[in-house]
């Protein structure tokens, strides 16, 4: 007999035992695939016995980033690391009617393709799930040298992207058992996760795996003309034996990162997707590929108003500049505005406009939320607590300044309602403004490409 505290889900993948957690049920750390090091993933076979899905997914091994904690707090509290990280975690409302089919949001975490994990506490979806009645799937995938660097004749590139494709296939096969509608899957990605979501739109084998895409702060301004940098990184990393200790892999990853630094702005995200390598088209064909899929995928894309202030505040040279009260403000604002536009904002506008011209439904948003007494302002990641996490997981994050959780929660409730509505229908009002939080605007859809 089933325990109400540990419900069992009968899925095509086999029986899965979750756990009730207040207003939600969680089924965590479910393996969707396995992969040998530097090889493509292989779908996980059916469980022979019930799988107890009660522990968070492990994070992919990664090089520690000393700059994140001063901004985001203790990100990895309670998380373990393991190369066997191809796992996903599902959160759904505690009570779901037998005939109910809820929209599904698949979370692709950010971290410049080198850090992060799907089950970090700041990504806790419990409020979003219980409040908006969606099913939330958080995916963990391979990062850095283990997932996003390769070359012809050696390690296949884009392994992390192949992991994400495999996770989406698992969702299609199994999510109905959790009350989710496989025809209403929305990819929700942040930063490099949003970049990955954009490229999954045109990946071979992705057709039919999702209906909508929400992209937060996609660094699409860094996605082109990366071949020379990728070659230099692969040369620097050298050939690794499949059985080499993971510490050696991470050491080589650091060497590859160093080799990217001479390539200017692109070196801010040295690891990433590689065009012309399976499952992506060649770079010369990428715009036509996005145009071709536009009518079948709804898009919501945007950024924060001061994206690069996140990175600038961590730069000692920028902080010295801010030490000059008047001159610092006069110089720093244009610098942040220019770099934010170059990496995030202009490419979001271009993506939405191209999508709409090609006959797709596209909305653009800008997050203007500035927490009280935060030196970061409306910087990169300030939108995350509006959607995900709890007061406990965000309480030590300096990016929120002196903002009360009540203020964050009030602002976030409106954002969550809009995003869940988009996931449910693909439709938002043509213009929405939540003062002090964000605005959303629909791009006019012509259905005819502007060839000029």
Helices and strands as residue ranges (DSSP letters): E 8-11, E 14-17, E 19-21, E 24-31, E 33-34, E 42-43, E 51-52, H 69-72, E 87-93, E 102-108, G 121-123, H 126-132, E 135-139, H 144-147, H 159-174, G 175-178, E 180-190, H 192-200, E 212-216, G 220-222, H 227-237, H 246-260, G 261-269, G 283-285, H 286-293, G 294-296, E 298-304, H 309-313, H 316-322, H 325-340, I 341-345, H 346-357, E 362-367, H 384-387, H 391-394, G 398-400, H 405-425, E 431-434, E 438-443
